Amino acid sequence: MDNQTLIKDIEFHLLDLRYRHTRIQSDRALVKIQHSIKAYGQLVPAVVVAEQDRFVLIDGHLRMLALQACGFDAIKAMIVMENEVEALISLLMTNSTQQLEVIEEANLIRELHNRFTLSFAEIANRLGRDKSWVKRRLDLLDSLPEESCQAVMKGKLSAWAASRILAPLARANEQDCANLTRAIIATPLSTRELTTLYSHYQKSTRAVRDRIIAKPALFIKTLKEQEQATAGRKVGEGPEGKWLRDICIVCHILDRLKKISESMFYSTLDHHRKVQCQTWLASAERRIYELKQQAERKTDDHSSIPTDNH
């Protein structure tokens, strides 16, 4: 231990919990820490800043709750010889070991900006980040509805879901975000399922979007059943079934090209574009001819195979 820190046991009633709201309080994480404390004791000290006869808790809020649940009346804490701003900056800078979630980073940055009036540029400079990184963190908090934000802070929704799915959705439709929040709290979905759901939401009509948001778990279940049915049908049809589907797609594409060809080919068409079109038409024609020849040859080969009539 250097001369800048002191580790001691601090009774809970001496702690100032002014930053408690910035940290996620997950029941699952709390139970995990409780098990660790019961087995090994408190391994990692909390971080506090001395303030007169009290101590401001900077890091260790879940450890404090776990210790209380285990019957302790004090927490082992490292008293850092820094002011609050320096302590918060240090916490953000050591995030690789602290494993702060993105929404926790955003909350701490908001404290630095609002409570201590640090500008985005000052915060970015102190953290060794660019200004846009700081702004993106605060934009996350600003875009999330309060209901969604509180769900994340209580550990009912993942920070990943908040930043990758709910925040973009809220920017497009805040009410859909609020409704989806309630739905996935009631029936949680995996990261992959949420990604799939949001992808379908983005390319769907309003009517379909309403069904997705109203019953996301049912939508995912139906989608999986459709995918399984399609996969089973493809297996049943074999390679010839796939071939027929693909040749059908090719014919539809050719029909679509025919419909727009009149507006494509005109006398003043750029020479380079005209050459490109003719080159690809020749290539397509060659491939179709080769495909036709191959199909006819294989059919003839098959018809010449002798059969056993006995």
N, C-alpha and C positions, 0 to 999 in steps of 0.2 A: 504494500500500500504506500502511495506517495504522500507528500505533504499537502496535496490538494484535496484529499478525500478522507472521510472518517466513516467507518462502519459501526453501527450500534443498533440495539433493539429500541424501537420507538413504539410507545403505546398508541393504540388506534385513536384514542380521543385527542391526541396531540396532532393528528394529521388534518391538513386542509385539503379537501378533495375537489378543488375548483376545476380540475381538468378531467374529472371522472366522465363527463359527457362526451369527451373526445374519443373514448376508447370503446370498442365493441365488447359487449358483455354476453358472451355465448355460454349457454348452460353446458354444452358439451365440453368446451374448453375448460370451464370451471371445474367440472367433475374430474377431468383429466389431471388438473393441477392438484386437486384434493387428494387423489390417489397417490400422486408423487410425494406430496407432503407427508402423508401418513406412512409411506414406505421409507422415505429418505430425509424428511425434514425440508426446510426451505433452503434450496440450493443456490438460488440467484437472489441477491439483495435487491430491494426496491431502490429507486433513486428519488431523493428529496432535496429540497432547497430550504435552508433555515430562514425563518421569518419571525423575528422577535422570539416569543416563547413557543412558537408552533413550527410545523414543517409542511411545506407545500409538496404534495405527492406528484411527482412528474411522471414516473413510470412504476408500474407494479399494482395497478388497481385490481386485476383479477387475482393476483397473489394475496392481496389483502382480504378479498372476499373469501378465498379458499381457506386462508388461515383462520378467519372468523368462524367459518363452517366447521373447522376441525377443533374448535375450542380454544384457540390461542387468543391472547389479549394484546400482543405486540407483533411488530413486523421487523425483520432484519433489514436495515436500510443503509444505503451509502449516501452520506451527506456531502454533496458536491459544493465546492467553494465557488459557485457561479451565481449570477442573478437568474431570474426566471427565463428571460429571453435566451441567454446563453445555454441554459439547461434544455430548453425546448429545441433550439438549433442542434445541440449535440444529439438529442434523441432522434431527430430527423436524419442527421448525418450518419448515425450508426444503424440505420434501418435494415441493412443487410443481415445484422445479427438479431435485431429486435423483431424483425418480420412484421412490421406495421402493414395493415391493409391500406389500400389506396384511399379509402374514405377516412381512415384515421389520420393519414398524412394531411388530407384536405382539412380536417377539423383543426389540427394543430397549426396549419398555415393560416387558417382563418383567425385563430387566436392571436398569432403574431401580427396579422394585418389589422384586426379590429381592436384588440385590447391594448396592443403596444404601438399601433399606428405605423408599423413598418410598411414601406411601399413594396410592390411586387419586385421591383428591381433590387431593393435591399435584401429581401428574403432570398431571391435567386442567387445573388452574389454571395451571401453568407453560406448557402447550401452548396455552392459550386454547380448550380444548375442555370439553365437559361430562363428568361422571364416567361416564355410560353409554357414551360413545364409547370410553373407555379399557377399560371392562369388556368390551365387545364384542370388542375386539382380543384380550384374554387368553382369552376364551371360545373364540375360534377355535382357539388353540393347545391348550386343554384338551380340546376336543371331537374333534380330529383324532387318529386312531391314530398311533403313532410311525412306522410304516411309510409312511403317507401323508405325514406331515410331512417326513420325510427325502427322499421322492421329490420334493417341491416344492423343498426346499432344494438338491437336486442338479440342479435344472432339468429333471427328467424329467416333471414335471406342472406345469401353469400354476397360479399363485396364484389366478386366477379360478376354476378348477375346484375348488380346495381350499376356497375360501370360499363359493362358490355351490352346489356340488353335493356334495362329499365331507363337508364339516362337517355340513350338515343331515342327510345320510344316516347319518353316524356317530352322531348323537344318537338316531336311530331304530333303527339296527341296525349296530353296530360291525363285525361280521363281514362284512356285505354291503359296507361301505365298504372294508375291507381287500381283499376279493376284487375289487371294482371297480377299486381302485387298481392291482393287479397286471395286470388285464386291459387297462386303457387305457394302461399303460406299454408293454405288449407291442404293442398295436395302437391308436395314438392316435386320438382322435375330435376333431372340431372343436367349437367352443363351441356352435354351433347343434345339432349332433348330441347333445352331452351334455345340453343343455337338453331336447331331445325325449325322450331316453332317461329322464331323471329324471322328466319329466312322466308318461310311461307307467308307470314304476315305481310312482309314488305312487297310481295308480288301478287297479293290477293285483292279482290274487290272489297268494297266496304261491307257487303253482306257476309262474305266469308271471314273477314277480319272480326266482325262482331261475334261469330261463332267461335273463332279461335280464342278470343279474349274471354268469352263467357265460360268456356269449358276447355282450357288448355290440355288437361290430362286426357280428356276424351278425344280431343283432336289428335294427340300423339298416339294414343292407342289405335284409333281408326287408321292413321297413316301407317303404322307398323303392320296392321292386318292387311292393308292393301299391298304393301311391299312384299309381305310373305306370300300373298296370293299370286302376285306377279312373278315372283321368283319360282314358285311352284309350277306355274303355267309354263314358264320358259323351260324348266327342266322337263316337263311332260312333252312339250312340243319338239324338243331336241334341236339340233343345229339347223335342220330344214325349216323349222318354224321361225327361227331367228332370221334366216336368209330371206324368207318370204316377207317378213316385216320390214327388213332393211330395204329390199327392192321396192316395196310399196312406198317407203319414205323417199327414195330416190325419185320415183315417178311423180310424187307430189311436189318435190322441189323443182323438177323440170317443168311441171305445169305452171308453177309460180313464176319461174324465169320467163316462160313464154308470154305470160300476161304483161310483164313489164318490158319485154324486149323492144316493143314498138317505140317506147319513149327513150330507150337506151341507144339504139342504133340509128343515127341520123348522119346526114352528109357532112356536117361540120364537126363531127366527133373528133376529139383530140387524137392525133395519129398514134401517140404512145398508148393511149387507152384502147384504141381500135386494135392495135397489135396484141395487147394483153388479152382482150376478149377473144380474138381469133385463136390465139395460142391455147387458151383454156378450153375453148369449144372443141378444138382438134384433139386435145388431151382427153376430154370427156368422151368424144366420139370413139377414140381408140380403145378406151377402157370398156365402153359398152360393147364394142365389137368383140374384144377379147373375151369378155364375160359370156357373151352369146355363144361364141365358138366353144368355150370351155364347157358350157352347159350342154350343148348339143353333142360334143364328143363324149362326155361322161354318160349321157343318156344312151348313146349308141353302144358304148362299151358294156353297159349294164344289160342291154337287150340281147347282146350276143352271148351272154353267159349261159351255158347249157343247163337245163333243169332236169331233175330226176323225176321221171314220170312213173316210176314203179312204186 
